[in-house]
Amino acid sequence: MDLVSSPNASSYQSPSTGLTEPTITTTSIATTTPTTATPSRYENQKRRDWNTFCQYLRNHRPPLSLPTCSGAHVLEFLRYLDQFGKTKVHNQNCPFFGLPNPPAPCPCPLRQAWGSLDALIGRLRAAYEEHGGRPEGNPFGARAVRIFLREVRDFQAKARGVSYEKKRKRAKPKATLTQAPTPPTGTEQVSEINQPK
């Protein structure tokens, strides 16, 4: 707490000295530091993905603006990203097609994993609306994009021998209806308590 002498401080006369002395008022000066919350990992990734997509639109020939972007442009972007993939996806004529753990290396290309593409589209879909895009005109939610993601998932599941099926939750066993013993009435409880042991 800081002690501050106010310029408008009232004065009083000291009874011991008879002199007029200014009173000192105490006020606490709260120092407020702006608390800037650091963005979450998801928010940082969403911002990076959005910047990457906007850079792709600027480098497109001819350059595209966001309002003219369609689901077809999103598909081009996803195919462009495949060159940076790290997931081995076997071709149908590869001897390791359908094997989850191939015993030897093969020349099949590396691709973006379906799960990465699916998460990327989710983040870009949210970022589009945050940047003023209308939900009904969102190119990341286009039917063609959904179909493409489904096809990638199904093909990669076959090629890599990995199942992407959602695990169903087991149904809780139903409690069997058995006749529960009826609680004793008030008179029975008294008689049970008063019985000699």
Steps between C-alpha positions, in 0.01 A plus 500: 500500500637839400461806716403797293456856615197630322525857367151565629579362844321668784705639787447482871645678800719288719393533864854454633684753282216724392633493143290418202618180334372343179333165537635215301247282328591153404386353177603178342607521142419175331744419231313314236705306258311392195475124507532382146403138488734302284312335214444129532685249289184454293469876437865525397465209261178646358672833436795327328266290285300806402817690404618203293169482316496876433858474370388218270221721365745785435742268318225337296506566127296714453498630859175435683314712749326343795145583384562321168643190670292185457508138609699417185776738610504336842548161330791641299652624824465158667662328199779759511564415866546131417857569388586589861341187648681255726265201482583210270194411293547188288383484140261218407772318302745514794564161664455667840155642418277438802782409739513719811871427560681431171815286541709704256513846344311570180489785247141600585450873558467682827168674546316710754323270743123512493480605866729797434292613203177463694634708790640759259163545328333540840740777599474677164123478510497675839760758388298585188199595710717691749631710210152609397398216271138388499440144625277415203776610257786327681708318235654274766158358578415433135354163409792428264748546787304262725487237225873541433586451868280190517672354192847574639405336830364188331794463260761552771322249721527238226852594389650507847289227656375741764140515609352844552168367623377666814497268795152459630450532869391184667147508624480497875351176623143550598429441864280197549179578671507297817265543787687709752423417859256745647640709782358418839219718624541720804369239748728227366803728533418568865457134575830413329686765699352395835566127458763363737818385336 
